Amino acid sequence: MFNEIGGFFGWLLIAAFVGTILNYCIKFVNKKWGKKISSNPTGKKIIKLLMTIFVKYHKYFGFMTLLFLLTHFFIQFSKSGINWTGAIAAALMILQVLLGIYANLKKRPRKGAWFVTHRTIALLMIVAIAYHLLAPYSINATINNNKPSNISSQDTTKLPVFTLDELAKFNGKNGTDAYVAYKGIVYDVTHNSKWNNGSHHGQSAGTDLTDQLSLSPHGDKVFKDLPVIGSLKN
């Protein structure tokens, strides 16, 4: 449930951020083709509505972005610890909002170093958010530094069976081993440098990753060569 709430605020954050970015897009469209669009009564109403929502109320989208960001970050941090891709995106968002507040308070003109910085950060934020969303799906390219296991992922009948509570004890923290489960199989990521302190791109050791990674285009390839420790009790 906690995971779903964190994800929900993550999508609210993205929606608010898109609202802030649309400010630039709508103003660009209005500057380039505003007169032509406004020559049509319907077009005039639409452009006026969009200008009101995304330009006039731009600062409110910025505040909502910050609010949803802090909520999402707090929930995810409480659940999985620090996530560096998310932290970078969060830092850029906070810097962007603070810069916008500064410009409004000082009534700075839309030009100069602050304005160029404001636009540049917006572009960097798009890249950072995209990477933050896609990073978990690239796990197969970085997760495995171990030698291939000699144990087939299907041959687990003689291996231990873990409950979710038992699996949770192997979270990679305080010197414990780090295990993860996927589709009923438990894998060892203890000696994998990408799972330092039991965390990797927002995923935590000691948990079942089936739901998080089932939609990944890489699927089972992520776990192909990881040592098999046992199976997960249904």
Sequence and secondary structure as in RCSB ss.txt:
>XXXX:A:sequence
MFNEIGGFFGWLLIAAFVGTILNYCIKFVNKKWGKKISSNPTGKKIIKLLMTIFVKYHKYFGFMTLLFLLTHFFI
QFSKSGINWTGAIAAALMILQVLLGIYANLKKRPRKGAWFVTHRTIALLMIVAIAYHLLAPYSINATINNNKPSN
ISSQDTTKLPVFTLDELAKFNGKNGTDAYVAYKGIVYDVTHNSKWNNGSHHGQSAGTDLTDQLSLSPHGDKVFKD
LPVIGSLKN
>XXXX:A:secstr
 HHHHHHHHHHHHHHHHHHHHHHHHHHHHHHHHHHHHHTSHHHHHHHHHHIIIIIITHHHHHHHHHHHHHHHHHH
HHHHH   HHHHHHHHHHHHHHHHHHHHHHHT  S SHHHHHHHHHHHHHHHHHHHHHHGGGGHHHHS  S   S
S TT  TTS EE HHHHHT BS TT  BEEEETTEEEE TT GGGGGGEETTEETTSB HHHHTT TTGGGGGTT
S EEEEE  
